[in-house]
């Protein structure tokens, strides 16, 4: 058996594609290091996104591929995750304690955006990330109920507030500060100010991702928030229905205008699964999310069914990813979470965090 070179190892690794980035390990920049000793090889892969349920599968695939080469007798493969802060809009800087903000949006209400946001956050946490959720729907906050949290947050200094925590996720919402049946009769500027305070005054603790559940629509409030909040990427939630797709496209265009990359489209309520017989039917049409993703050149991150368990568990304060971690539904959410975070990992890093500040003083 002949020895193998590092260049040959890289050629072999270039044939392996990461299904979450839809690129080779080399193209994704995920090859951290290669060691060669004769016919023995050691490879270190560092994913830029949380992938607890995928790392072993990837390590096994890389090991098999390397050892299939006649010049490799043994391959040792390690797969780790390294999440960094990514670029946000010009003139904005990331929040203290938050590496990346991901906005979850829809052009219209009623498409299950808040439920998707809650389960997405839980899925990112299940994959190994530190995650928070900001409920940005001031008029109709729903995340406190979905996460099963009651009470008011603590304020250690009278100015900042501690996030509420459940299921391993940090959470902040106007719903913690007002009664559940209290209407928020505020004009746009007051809403924007309230949300900015919730975002900036919350003591977020070492988050890899802060998921913002944006209110539906593309009006002045949404546009202002997108201009003021340092967002690294956005997700568009839609149903396959033509009417929902029309509004979802407006949401996508809104992010383009404020130069926030759209990480992909999530098609919710793609099919209905009968709770009695298990029959699956496309009640809202079929393939709309895929057509929209293709039209705008963004990935379709996944499709989710209209399932009674999702609704019941969200209403009960224990969303599906946490309530049924071994279910097909949870697996779908986790797959979407990995793909969304992987798409973000391909974006430019935020150099403002890495660069030290140099101060020149006269001594």
Residue, then its C-alpha position, 0 to 999 in steps of 0.5 A: x500500500x502506497x502513502x497518500x498526500x494531503x492534496x489527495x486527501x483534499x481531492x477525496x473530501x471534495x467529493x463529499x457534499x454537505x446536504x445542509x449547505x448543498x456544497x462540498x466540505x471544501x467549498x463550505x470551508x468546513x475542513x479544519x485540518x488534515x494530518x497524513x502519516x504514510x497510509x494513515x489519515x486524520x481529518x478534523x471537520x468544523x461545521x459552522x452550524x449546530x448539528x448534534x444529530x448529524x455529526x456522527x453520520x458525517x464522520x462515518x461517511x467521511x471515514x468510509x470514503x477515505x478508507x475506500x481509497x487503496x492508499x488509506x489503511x485507516x482514517x480518523x475523523x472528528x466533527x465539531x461545531x464552531x458558530x461565529x457571528x455573521x455580517x449584519x446590515x451596514x452601520x449596525x453592530x451585533x448585540x452584546x451576548x448575541x452572535x446572530x439574529x435570525x428574523x422569522x417573517x411572513x407576509x400575512x398572518x395565519x400561516x403558523x409563523x409563531x409556531x414555526x419560530x418556537x419549534x425552530x428555536x427548540x430545534x436549534x437548541x436540540x442540535x447544540x446551540x444556545x438560543x433565545x427568542x424575542x417575541x416581536x409581535x407587540x399587538x399579539x404576543x403568543x410566545x409566552x403561552x407557547x413556551x408555557x411561561x407565566x409571571x414577570x421577568x426580574x430586573x436586577x438594576x431597574x434598567x435591564x431585564x432577565x430573560x425568562x427561560x423554559x425548555x432550555x431557551x431564553x425568551x422575552x416578550x411584551x406578554x410578560x409585562x402586560x396581561x394576556x387579555x390587555x390590548x396594546x392600543x399603540x401607534x407605530x412609533x411606540x411599538x417600535x420603541x417598545x420592541x427596541x427596548x425589549x431587544x436591547x435591555x434584555x440580558x441575553x446570555x451568550x446566545x449563538x442565535x436569537x430568533x425574532x418572531x416578527x409580526x405579520x405584514x410588511x408595513x412601516x413597523x416591520x421595515x423600521x425594525x429591520x433597519x434598526x435590528x442587526x439581523x444576520x439572516x431571515x426566514x420566510x414562512x408561507x403555506x402553499x396557497x397562492x394568496x399566502x405566497x403573494x404576501x410571502x414574496x412581499x416579505x422576501x422583497x422587504x428583506x432584500x431592500x434592507x440588505x438582509x440575506x434570506x436564508x430560505x423558505x419554510x413551507x408550513x401546512x404543506x399537507x394535512x395528515x388525518x388524525x384518524x386514518x393517517x391519510x395525507x392530502x394537499x389541502x392548500x395546494x402543492x409545490x408553492x414553496x418550492x416554486x417561490x424558492x426557485x423564483x427568488x434563488x433561495x433554498x426551500x428549507x423544508x415542508x411541514x404538515x398541518x398536524x393536530x399535535x403541533x397545534x395542541x402542543x403549542x397551545x399547551x406550552x410544550x412545542x412539538x420539538x420538545x414534547x415529541x423529540x423522537x417524532x417525525x415532526x421533530x425531525x422535520x423541524x431539526x432538519x430545517x433548523x440545521x439547513x437554516x443555520x448552515x445557510x447562515x454559516x456561508x454568509x460573511x463573518x462579522x469582522x467588527x467583532x474579531x478586530x480589536x480596538x486600538x487606542x493611542x495614548x500620550x504617555 
